[in-house]
Amino acid sequence: MSDMPEDRPRPRSKTDLFVSFTLLALQGFGGILSVVQREMVEKKKWLTPEEFVEDWAVAQILPGPNVINLSLMIGGRHFGLLGALAALGGIMCVPSMLVLTIAVLFAGVEHTAAAQGVLRGMGAVCAGLIVATGLKMIPALKTNPMGRVSCAVLAVAGFITVGLLRLPLAWVLLTLGPMAGVWAGLHMRQGESS
């Protein structure tokens, strides 16, 4: 199923995938990007930092939730369709039941000041987690064929267009994505010809 070396850490079974992604999902409130990066790259070592950045980039541009896309890719890489379904089940099953339970319990108190404060506080925490994960992903760009400067220019362009100018993400991806792809392709061809 995979062209990864045999000695690399990998999920032991589809059950291992299911349990690992269930535990990932239960750690994430408001997004689990930072948790996925820490668990898959730093602890389990199922992905290298470079693989994580590449897979995350693909997960970002595919339709649907990013983490679900990533779980499908990781599961599929190791155990094909059944692995993808095991990872998907792990990321969705228990957390969905938990969210439904919380929704029922929250229904009577959602307009109270305490509940509103909790939600606002969680928003700030989630923003911090996203920034921290972005910073942790920077070292993986050392081996990017475009080079650090090009990566930094694209990152700043993405931030400005989406964060400051509030342009639709789809248009930014459809513009910057192909430009980055062509630029990377040119650099990779130059590296092969040298």
C-alpha positions in Angstrom: 0.0 0.0 0.0 2.8 2.4 0.8 6.3 3.1 -0.6 7.5 4.1 2.9 10.6 2.2 4.3 9.6 -0.7 6.5 11.6 0.6 9.5 9.6 3.9 9.6 7.0 4.1 12.4 3.5 3.4 11.2 0.1 2.5 12.5 0.1 -1.2 13.7 -3.4 -1.9 12.5 -6.7 -0.3 11.4 -7.7 -0.4 15.1 -4.6 1.6 15.9 -5.6 4.2 13.3 -9.2 4.3 14.7 -8.0 4.7 18.3 -5.3 7.2 17.4 -7.7 9.5 15.5 -10.4 9.2 18.2 -7.9 10.4 20.8 -6.8 13.2 18.4 -10.3 14.3 17.9 -11.1 14.3 21.7 -8.1 16.6 22.3 -9.2 19.3 19.9 -11.6 22.0 20.8 -12.1 24.5 18.0 -9.7 22.7 15.7 -7.0 20.1 16.1 -4.3 21.1 13.7 -1.8 21.7 16.5 -2.7 18.4 18.1 -2.4 16.5 14.8 1.0 18.0 14.1 2.3 17.1 17.6 0.9 13.6 17.6 1.5 12.5 14.0 4.9 14.2 13.5 6.5 14.6 17.0 5.1 11.7 19.0 4.1 8.9 16.7 6.4 9.9 13.8 4.0 8.6 11.2 4.8 11.7 9.2 7.9 13.7 8.8 7.5 17.5 9.2 7.8 17.9 5.4 5.2 15.2 4.7 2.9 16.9 7.2 3.2 20.3 5.5 2.6 18.7 2.1 -0.4 16.6 3.2 -1.9 19.5 5.1 -1.6 21.7 2.0 -3.5 19.1 0.0 -6.1 18.7 2.8 -6.6 22.5 2.8 -7.5 22.7 -0.9 -9.8 19.6 -1.0 -13.4 20.2 -0.3 -14.5 19.4 3.3 -13.0 19.7 6.7 -9.2 19.7 6.6 -8.6 17.3 9.4 -11.0 14.8 7.9 -9.2 15.0 4.6 -5.9 14.5 6.4 -7.2 11.5 8.3 -8.4 9.9 5.1 -5.0 10.4 3.4 -3.1 9.0 6.4 -5.4 6.0 6.8 -5.4 5.3 3.0 -1.6 5.5 2.8 -1.2 2.7 5.3 -4.2 0.4 4.8 -6.0 1.5 1.7 -9.7 2.1 1.7 -10.3 0.3 5.0 -7.5 2.3 6.6 -9.1 5.6 5.3 -12.5 4.5 6.7 -10.9 3.5 10.1 -9.2 6.9 10.4 -12.4 8.7 9.4 -14.4 6.7 11.9 -12.0 7.6 14.6 -12.1 11.3 13.8 -15.9 11.4 13.6 -17.6 8.7 15.8 -17.0 9.5 19.5 -16.5 13.2 19.0 -19.9 13.4 17.1 -21.6 11.7 20.0 -19.9 14.0 22.5 -20.9 17.1 20.5 -24.5 16.0 20.3 -24.5 15.5 24.1 -23.0 18.9 24.7 -25.4 20.5 22.3 -28.4 19.0 24.3 -26.9 20.2 27.6 -25.9 23.6 26.3 -29.4 24.3 24.8 -30.7 25.8 28.0 -27.8 28.0 28.9 -26.4 29.3 25.6 -27.5 32.9 26.2 -26.0 33.3 29.7 -23.0 35.5 30.2 -20.9 32.6 31.4 -21.6 30.5 28.4 -20.8 33.4 26.0 -17.6 34.1 27.9 -16.5 30.5 27.6 -17.1 30.6 23.8 -15.2 33.9 23.4 -12.3 32.5 25.5 -12.1 29.4 23.4 -11.9 31.5 20.2 -8.8 33.2 21.5 -7.3 29.8 22.5 -8.0 28.4 19.1 -6.3 31.4 17.4 -3.3 30.9 19.5 -3.1 27.2 18.6 -3.3 28.0 14.9 -0.4 30.5 15.2 1.7 28.1 17.3 1.2 25.3 14.7 2.1 27.6 11.9 5.3 28.5 13.6 6.1 24.8 14.2 5.7 24.1 10.5 8.2 26.7 9.4 11.3 24.4 9.9 9.8 21.9 7.4 10.2 24.6 4.7 14.0 24.3 4.9 13.8 21.5 2.3 11.1 23.0 0.2 12.4 23.3 -3.4 11.2 26.9 -3.7 13.5 28.1 -0.9 12.6 30.0 2.3 12.3 33.4 0.7 9.7 32.2 -1.9 7.8 30.3 0.9 7.8 33.4 3.1 6.6 35.7 0.2 3.7 33.2 -0.5 2.8 33.0 3.2 2.7 36.8 3.5 0.7 37.1 0.3 -1.8 34.5 1.6 -2.1 36.3 5.0 -2.6 39.7 3.4 -5.2 38.5 0.8 -7.2 36.5 3.2 -6.5 38.0 6.6 -6.4 41.7 5.7 -8.1 42.2 2.4 -10.7 39.5 3.2 -10.7 38.0 -0.3 -12.5 34.7 -0.6 -10.2 31.8 0.2 -11.2 29.9 -2.9 -9.9 32.8 -5.1 -6.7 33.1 -3.2 -6.1 29.3 -3.5 -6.9 29.4 -7.2 -4.4 32.2 -7.7 -1.5 31.6 -5.3 -1.8 27.8 -5.5 -1.0 27.4 -9.2 1.7 30.1 -9.0 3.4 28.3 -6.2 3.0 25.0 -8.0 4.6 26.3 -11.2 7.4 28.0 -9.2 8.1 24.8 -7.2 8.1 22.8 -10.5 10.6 25.1 -12.1 12.9 24.8 -9.0 12.6 21.0 -9.0 13.5 20.8 -12.7 16.5 23.1 -12.1 17.6 20.8 -9.3 17.3 17.7 -11.4 19.2 19.2 -14.3 22.1 20.3 -12.1 
